[in-house]
Amino acid sequence: MGSENGKKRGVGRRAVLLGGGAAVVGTAVLAREELARAWWRLPGMEKPRTDGELDHAAAEWTAAHQANWRRADRPDDYRIDRVVIHVVQGSYATALKVFRNPLHGAAAHYVVRKDGHVAQMIRELDVAFHAGNRDMNERSVGIEHEGFVDRPADFTAEMYAGSARLAADICRRHGIPVDREHIIGHVEVEGTDHTDPGPHWDWDRYLTLVRKELTKLPARTS
């Protein structure tokens, strides 16, 4: 898991040194991009929401604290094209506890228990602070897994199966290809200092399961 600190939008020292005019133009472009993405915040434009509504029907809703995510309207403001795989370095209960803590500063959309049970903590349309990189947070869905990276026995068959069903559902709804470019580990996020899911996570097994689960789902309609 990781906060939204990382790649921030704004004008850096290098831009200022290159010339005030260029920096001002760059700032204006970034401001226009942010405004264009924020149209849904206007009165009457936001999509209706229901507390506790699930994106993945098989999940149980357990809300993360709002300090650990940012309200958005994805994919209308940010396209979702990645799934990021995490490992808690702790138990399922620990993950739920820290994601409900407003001081933690991070949370994933989902947490998967060793028996395959899934908790959804943040709506997919919102930006979870899970990857430690703002751009990746905005474009991805984060799946946290119970266990420790150095304990291969923690990655049970039930966990792989439950996570694969979840990932297949996410990929179907958002049109995400099931491959290692689009389903990545936290360790692969630019700028991260995390190592999860670690060397014992079986990527070949996982992607095979995700593809199998995808064949069981109805085709994407939009």
Secondary structure, DSSP 8 states (H G I E B T S, - for coil): ---S-SS--S--HHHHHH-HHHHHHHHHHHHHHHHHHTGGGSTTTS----TT--SSTTSEE----GGGEE---TTTSS---EEEEEE-SB-HHHHHHHHT-TTT----SEEE-TTS-EEE-S-TTSEES-SS-HHHHHHEEEEEESB-TT-GGGS-HHHHHHHHHHHHHHHHHHT--SSTTTEEEGGGSTT----TT-TTS-HHHHHHHHHHHHHTS-----
